[in-house]
Amino acid sequence: MLLSLFLLFATAEPPSQADVEASLRRFTDVLSVVQTHAADPINVESSIYDGAIPSMLRELDPHSVFFNPTQFQQLQEMEHSESKGFGSVVSVLPGRVIVLQALPGTPSARAGLSPGDEIVAVNNVPLAALQFEQLVPFLSEARQKEAHLIVRRPGSVRPLEFTLRPELMDAPTVERAFLLRPGIGYIRVSSFDPKTAMQLQHAIESLGGANLHGLVLDLRNNQGGVVQSALVAASLFLKPGQEILTARGRHVQTQAIDVPKEARPYTFPLAVLVNERTASAAEIVSGALQDHDRAVILGEPTYGKGLVQSVFPLHGNTGLALTTSFYYTPSGRSIQKPLRTGQLGDIAEHQSYKTDSGRTVVGGGGITPDRIVLPPNPSRLRVALDASGVITNFATEYLRTHKISDDFEVTPEILDRFQLYARERDINPSVGEWLQEREWLQGRLRAEIFNQGLGVAKGDEVEMSMDPVVRAALDALK
């Protein structure tokens, strides 16, 4: 195993037998002294697996990882794992989880969960006892096996109990597709899996296809996935023969990926939304579209992860995920942020790169948008309303006595009723604060009522119409 590792971390030229033996001798000398003279006995396997090898890898980059036999087995199992869940969409608040929608035909819907239900406990664990940052991991773990839920339903005196058994969930990565205004589409892609490019094309066609006047492609919080799918997605917008990316490494052959010559791309104007959690495959798409001046990129600088990792099986059922090359955009920018000084992926931030039209774009890792649009800092009132869950609870109570349709609007009377509802729950801002947030509150209430009354897809349409980055994209598409 150690011999394999030393061979992998060789210098530019393959090591001689003498070099390998010298490296092994230095290591075994230290190990022998420690075993013989250390005050406490040592676990040799743990010292190597958890100490020596991880320490060596840290000198390379934070992404190269050694897997002991148990971890390597888990990695192999994950490659064949399937996504399971209960089919419920929830709003996670500090100490509270409220159901927004039970998707048709899923375990949640069959069990009878309804919008507005509050999940009080899961498997006898009270959710109010968990910190906010603990809730999402806890819920993710709970949906992998049978779960017993205690639910508080508005209007019901006694808590309800449900037992849900997880099923395979086929959640599309193209999450939303709708028209922001006539002729202008909006599509959100959450990640890239083998079906994403096909789903993206189908979504475009459903909105009007080549007849669209423009498209907002939302890649915010998209942390990547299958690179091949991202390449096909980029080919939906780029000309045949244009370069999408280049992969280069010290001991791997440079590989350039171009748009297939038979591609028939869409030509309508395009705006792409990114943020600090846009990474990897999503950065490949964003960078290629920016370098070829095919789209205007808006939002925040992206994460900066553009590396290729190869998994090497090693002796003793162990394994190694090693960074072997880096991705570069068509203009030559490294997508990967520098991992250490002097590394192959270390490209100076101030170095000049040019798009096809001669525009200067910024290097240094990640994709810097053409227009920086930051999310607004929430006011004190917004923070209080969202943290308390009072908007969600008001929507639940409103829907108990009202039926809504797509043309529902939040009237001044509904706003007054909500203001009284909030004050009864000790939220008492000044008149100025109410007036300042009136437009936001109107949209937020409408979105939440749509979430529970018509489904989260309709609520998202309202949220996106209020989103400052989406609004900036609409201006750019003009």
LINRANOR-V623152 format. One record per residue. RES is the residue in one letter. SS is DSSP state (h for helix, s for strand, l for the rest). NEAR is the number of other C-alpha atoms within 10 Angstrom. D_LAST is the distance of its C-alpha to the last C-alpha in Angstrom with 2 decimals. Layout:
# LINRANOR-V623152
<<RES | SS | NEAR | D_LAST> <RES | SS | NEAR | D_LAST>>
This chain:
# LINRANOR-V623152
<<M | l | 12 | 59.91> <L | h | 15 | 60.15> <L | h | 12 | 60.76> <S | h | 12 | 57.57> <L | h | 14 | 55.61> <F | h | 16 | 57.10> <L | h | 13 | 56.30> <L | h | 14 | 52.64> <F | l | 14 | 52.31> <A | l | 13 | 54.07> <T | l | 10 | 53.31> <A | l | 8 | 51.72> <E | l | 7 | 55.00> <P | l | 12 | 56.68> <P | l | 15 | 59.36> <S | l | 11 | 63.01> <Q | h | 8 | 65.48> <A | h | 9 | 66.85> <D | h | 13 | 63.47> <V | h | 16 | 62.98> <E | h | 14 | 66.52> <A | h | 12 | 66.15> <S | h | 13 | 63.00> <L | h | 14 | 64.69> <R | h | 12 | 67.83> <R | h | 10 | 66.01> <F | h | 13 | 64.45> <T | h | 12 | 67.70> <D | h | 10 | 69.69> <V | h | 10 | 67.54> <L | h | 15 | 67.62> <S | h | 11 | 71.40> <V | h | 10 | 71.99> <V | h | 15 | 69.81> <Q | h | 14 | 71.56> <T | h | 11 | 74.98> <H | h | 9 | 74.69> <A | l | 10 | 71.88> <A | l | 8 | 73.19> <D | l | 9 | 71.71> <P | l | 10 | 71.54> <I | l | 13 | 68.15> <N | l | 9 | 66.35> <V | h | 13 | 65.77> <E | h | 10 | 63.17> <S | h | 11 | 61.14> <S | h | 13 | 61.53> <I | h | 14 | 60.10> <Y | h | 16 | 57.43> <D | h | 14 | 56.22> <G | h | 12 | 57.18> <A | h | 12 | 57.67> <I | h | 16 | 54.99> <P | h | 17 | 52.12> <S | h | 12 | 53.08> <M | h | 12 | 52.87> <L | h | 17 | 49.43> <R | h | 12 | 48.10> <E | l | 11 | 48.76> <L | l | 15 | 46.21> <D | l | 15 | 43.16> <P | l | 12 | 42.44> <H | l | 15 | 41.40> <S | l | 18 | 44.58> <V | s | 18 | 46.88> <F | s | 21 | 50.46> <F | s | 22 | 51.40> <N | l | 19 | 54.95> <P | h | 16 | 56.47> <T | h | 10 | 55.24> <Q | h | 14 | 51.67> <F | h | 19 | 51.56> <Q | h | 14 | 52.74> <Q | h | 12 | 50.04> <L | h | 14 | 47.40> <Q | h | 10 | 48.74> <E | h | 11 | 48.76> <M | h | 10 | 45.13> <E | h | 8 | 44.10> <H | l | 7 | 45.52> <S | l | 9 | 44.62> <E | l | 11 | 42.58> <S | l | 12 | 40.34> <K | s | 17 | 42.23> <G | s | 23 | 41.46> <F | l | 25 | 42.05> <G | l | 23 | 38.72> <S | s | 18 | 37.97> <V | s | 18 | 34.82> <V | s | 19 | 35.92> <S | s | 14 | 34.79> <V | s | 16 | 36.66> <L | s | 15 | 37.69> <P | l | 18 | 40.44> <G | l | 18 | 43.59> <R | s | 22 | 42.04> <V | s | 23 | 40.43> <I | s | 24 | 39.17> <V | s | 22 | 38.38> <L | s | 27 | 34.99> <Q | s | 24 | 35.45> <A | s | 23 | 38.15> <L | l | 18 | 36.63> <P | l | 11 | 38.52> <G | l | 10 | 41.47> <T | l | 19 | 41.64> <P | h | 20 | 44.66> <S | h | 24 | 43.07> <A | h | 16 | 42.53> <R | h | 14 | 45.99> <A | h | 16 | 47.63> <G | l | 9 | 46.17> <L | l | 23 | 43.76> <S | l | 18 | 41.49> <P | l | 24 | 38.38> <G | l | 27 | 39.66> <D | l | 21 | 42.65> <E | s | 22 | 43.35> <I | s | 23 | 44.85> <V | s | 21 | 47.67> <A | s | 19 | 49.40> <V | s | 20 | 49.13> <N | l | 12 | 52.41> <N | l | 11 | 54.22> <V | s | 14 | 51.91> <P | s | 15 | 50.65> <L | h | 20 | 46.93> <A | h | 16 | 47.43> <A | h | 13 | 49.64> <L | l | 14 | 46.90> <Q | l | 11 | 44.63> <F | h | 15 | 40.89> <E | h | 10 | 40.44> <Q | h | 13 | 43.29> <L | h | 19 | 41.91> <V | h | 13 | 39.32> <P | h | 10 | 41.77> <F | h | 14 | 44.52> <L | h | 16 | 42.59> <S | h | 11 | 41.48> <E | h | 10 | 45.13> <A | h | 17 | 46.39> <R | l | 19 | 44.38> <Q | l | 16 | 46.15> <K | l | 14 | 49.41> <E | l | 15 | 50.88> <A | s | 18 | 49.96> <H | s | 17 | 51.68> <L | s | 20 | 49.45> <I | s | 21 | 50.56> <V | s | 21 | 48.07> <R | s | 19 | 47.99> <R | l | 20 | 46.69> <P | l | 16 | 45.85> <G | l | 8 | 48.73> <S | l | 8 | 51.07> <V | l | 8 | 54.04> <R | l | 10 | 54.89> <P | l | 14 | 52.68> <L | s | 15 | 51.88> <E | s | 16 | 52.53> <F | s | 15 | 50.70> <T | s | 15 | 51.49> <L | s | 19 | 48.58> <R | l | 18 | 48.99> <P | l | 20 | 46.00> <E | s | 18 | 44.72> <L | s | 13 | 42.48> <M | l | 13 | 38.84> <D | l | 11 | 36.35> <A | l | 10 | 33.20> <P | l | 15 | 30.13> <T | l | 19 | 28.05> <V | s | 23 | 24.85> <E | s | 15 | 25.16> <R | s | 18 | 22.30> <A | s | 21 | 20.05> <F | s | 18 | 18.36> <L | s | 17 | 15.33> <L | s | 19 | 13.32> <R | s | 10 | 12.20> <P | l | 10 | 12.89> <G | l | 14 | 11.75> <I | s | 21 | 10.22> <G | s | 24 | 13.25> <Y | s | 22 | 14.81> <I | s | 22 | 17.89> <R | s | 22 | 20.25> <V | s | 23 | 22.87> <S | l | 22 | 25.81> <S | l | 25 | 27.80> <F | s | 25 | 28.74> <D | l | 17 | 31.86> <P | l | 15 | 33.19> <K | l | 13 | 31.32> <T | h | 22 | 27.85> <A | h | 23 | 26.37> <M | h | 14 | 27.78> <Q | h | 17 | 26.53> <L | h | 23 | 22.98> <Q | h | 15 | 23.10> <H | h | 14 | 24.65> <A | h | 21 | 22.00> <I | h | 20 | 19.21> <E | h | 13 | 21.40> <S | h | 12 | 22.05> <L | h | 20 | 18.41> <G | l | 14 | 18.08> <G | h | 17 | 18.53> <A | h | 13 | 17.26> <N | h | 14 | 15.83> <L | l | 19 | 13.06> <H | l | 17 | 9.47> <G | s | 22 | 8.81> <L | s | 25 | 11.27> <V | s | 25 | 12.02> <L | s | 23 | 15.47> <D | s | 24 | 17.56> <L | l | 24 | 20.49> <R | l | 22 | 21.61> <N | l | 20 | 25.42> <N | l | 23 | 25.73> <Q | l | 20 | 28.88> <G | l | 25 | 29.12> <G | s | 18 | 31.81> <V | l | 16 | 32.66> <V | h | 18 | 31.34> <Q | h | 14 | 31.87> <S | h | 20 | 29.52> <A | h | 25 | 26.79> <L | h | 22 | 27.42> <V | h | 20 | 27.04> <A | h | 21 | 23.79> <A | h | 22 | 22.37> <S | h | 27 | 23.71> <L | l | 19 | 21.46> <F | l | 22 | 18.53> <L | l | 25 | 20.47> <K | l | 21 | 22.36> <P | l | 16 | 26.11> <G | l | 14 | 28.24> <Q | l | 16 | 25.73> <E | s | 20 | 27.36> <I | s | 27 | 26.30> <L | s | 25 | 28.95> <T | s | 21 | 32.43> <A | s | 20 | 35.27> <R | s | 21 | 38.06> <G | l | 17 | 41.22> <R | l | 12 | 44.70> <H | l | 10 | 46.66> <V | l | 10 | 44.10> <Q | l | 10 | 42.91> <T | l | 12 | 39.43> <Q | s | 12 | 37.13> <A | s | 15 | 33.85> <I | s | 14 | 31.69> <D | s | 18 | 29.55> <V | l | 22 | 27.37> <P | l | 15 | 29.92> <K | l | 11 | 30.30> <E | l | 9 | 30.17> <A | l | 15 | 26.72> <R | l | 14 | 24.22> <P | l | 16 | 20.85> <Y | l | 18 | 17.61> <T | l | 16 | 15.04> <F | l | 17 | 11.76> <P | s | 18 | 9.00> <L | s | 24 | 10.61> <A | s | 25 | 10.68> <V | s | 26 | 14.34> <L | s | 25 | 15.97> <V | s | 29 | 19.41> <N | l | 24 | 22.19> <E | l | 18 | 25.80> <R | l | 19 | 27.06> <T | l | 28 | 24.92> <A | l | 28 | 27.69> <S | l | 29 | 29.38> <A | h | 26 | 27.96> <A | h | 31 | 24.57> <E | h | 29 | 24.57> <I | h | 28 | 25.51> <V | h | 24 | 22.41> <S | h | 32 | 20.10> <G | h | 29 | 22.00> <A | h | 27 | 22.01> <L | h | 25 | 18.27> <Q | h | 26 | 17.81> <D | h | 25 | 20.67> <H | l | 22 | 19.50> <D | l | 17 | 15.95> <R | l | 21 | 14.85> <A | l | 25 | 12.78> <V | s | 20 | 11.59> <I | s | 28 | 14.40> <L | s | 24 | 14.33> <G | s | 25 | 17.39> <E | l | 23 | 20.95> <P | l | 22 | 23.10> <T | l | 25 | 24.61> <Y | l | 23 | 28.30> <G | l | 22 | 29.52> <K | l | 25 | 31.72> <G | l | 26 | 31.99> <L | s | 24 | 35.61> <V | s | 18 | 37.77> <Q | s | 16 | 40.80> <S | s | 13 | 43.83> <V | s | 15 | 46.46> <F | s | 15 | 50.05> <P | s | 15 | 52.93> <L | s | 18 | 55.89> <H | l | 12 | 59.54> <G | l | 9 | 60.63> <N | l | 14 | 57.67> <T | s | 18 | 55.36> <G | s | 21 | 52.03> <L | s | 20 | 49.61> <A | s | 17 | 45.80> <L | s | 21 | 45.24> <T | s | 18 | 42.18> <T | s | 17 | 42.69> <S | s | 22 | 39.46> <F | s | 21 | 35.93> <Y | s | 26 | 32.47> <Y | s | 24 | 30.50> <T | l | 26 | 26.93> <P | l | 26 | 26.62> <S | l | 23 | 26.57> <G | l | 17 | 29.78> <R | l | 28 | 28.76> <S | s | 32 | 31.00> <I | l | 30 | 29.24> <Q | l | 27 | 32.44> <K | l | 21 | 33.05> <P | l | 21 | 36.43> <L | l | 16 | 39.27> <R | l | 13 | 41.93> <T | l | 9 | 42.53> <G | l | 9 | 43.19> <Q | l | 11 | 41.91> <L | l | 16 | 40.27> <G | l | 25 | 36.96> <D | l | 17 | 37.29> <I | l | 20 | 34.63> <A | l | 15 | 34.34> <E | l | 14 | 31.24> <H | l | 10 | 31.04> <Q | l | 12 | 31.41> <S | s | 14 | 28.78> <Y | s | 16 | 26.71> <K | s | 16 | 24.32> <T | l | 18 | 21.48> <D | l | 13 | 21.62> <S | l | 9 | 19.75> <G | l | 11 | 22.08> <R | l | 13 | 20.03> <T | s | 15 | 22.47> <V | s | 20 | 22.35> <V | s | 18 | 24.87> <G | l | 23 | 27.97> <G | l | 20 | 30.58> <G | l | 25 | 29.70> <G | l | 27 | 26.82> <I | l | 32 | 23.13> <T | l | 25 | 21.62> <P | l | 23 | 17.90> <D | l | 17 | 15.56> <R | s | 17 | 14.67> <I | s | 16 | 17.62> <V | l | 20 | 17.02> <L | l | 13 | 20.47> <P | l | 12 | 21.57> <P | l | 9 | 23.03> <N | l | 8 | 26.79> <P | l | 9 | 28.30> <S | l | 11 | 30.43> <R | h | 10 | 34.11> <L | h | 18 | 33.66> <R | h | 16 | 31.05> <V | h | 11 | 33.38> <A | h | 14 | 36.36> <L | h | 15 | 34.79> <D | h | 14 | 33.51> <A | h | 15 | 36.73> <S | h | 18 | 38.98> <G | l | 17 | 37.40> <V | h | 17 | 37.76> <I | h | 21 | 34.36> <T | h | 25 | 35.28> <N | h | 18 | 38.76> <F | h | 18 | 37.64> <A | h | 22 | 35.40> <T | h | 23 | 38.45> <E | h | 14 | 40.71> <Y | h | 17 | 38.31> <L | h | 16 | 38.01> <R | h | 12 | 41.81> <T | h | 7 | 42.06> <H | l | 8 | 38.75> <K | l | 10 | 36.99> <I | l | 13 | 33.22> <S | l | 9 | 30.71> <D | l | 9 | 26.97> <D | l | 5 | 26.45> <F | l | 11 | 28.41> <E | l | 15 | 27.32> <V | l | 15 | 29.06> <T | l | 11 | 30.83> <P | h | 11 | 32.40> <E | h | 9 | 35.73> <I | h | 14 | 34.62> <L | h | 16 | 33.41> <D | h | 11 | 36.81> <R | h | 13 | 38.58> <F | h | 19 | 36.77> <Q | h | 16 | 37.62> <L | h | 13 | 41.26> <Y | h | 16 | 41.09> <A | h | 18 | 39.83> <R | h | 11 | 42.50> <E | l | 10 | 45.18> <R | l | 11 | 44.16> <D | l | 8 | 44.50> <I | l | 16 | 40.87> <N | l | 14 | 41.27> <P | l | 14 | 38.46> <S | l | 10 | 38.56> <V | h | 8 | 37.07> <G | h | 9 | 34.53> <E | h | 14 | 33.41> <W | h | 15 | 33.04> <L | h | 11 | 30.95> <Q | h | 13 | 28.71> <E | l | 13 | 27.99> <R | h | 14 | 27.95> <E | h | 11 | 24.27> <W | h | 14 | 24.46> <L | h | 20 | 27.80> <Q | h | 16 | 26.66> <G | h | 18 | 24.03> <R | h | 21 | 26.50> <L | h | 22 | 29.25> <R | h | 21 | 27.23> <A | h | 29 | 26.22> <E | h | 25 | 29.88> <I | h | 29 | 31.27> <F | h | 25 | 29.01> <N | h | 25 | 30.11> <Q | h | 23 | 33.70> <G | h | 25 | 33.52> <L | l | 19 | 31.06> <G | l | 19 | 30.60> <V | h | 20 | 28.55> <A | h | 16 | 25.78> <K | h | 20 | 25.04> <G | h | 21 | 25.43> <D | h | 17 | 22.89> <E | h | 19 | 20.22> <V | h | 20 | 20.96> <E | h | 17 | 21.13> <M | h | 15 | 17.72> <S | h | 15 | 16.14> <M | h | 16 | 17.91> <D | l | 14 | 17.24> <P | h | 15 | 15.76> <V | h | 24 | 14.61> <V | h | 24 | 12.82> <R | h | 14 | 11.19> <A | h | 17 | 10.17> <A | h | 25 | 8.83> <L | h | 20 | 6.65> <D | h | 10 | 5.40> <A | h | 16 | 5.39> <L | h | 18 | 3.80> <K | l | 8 | 0.00>>
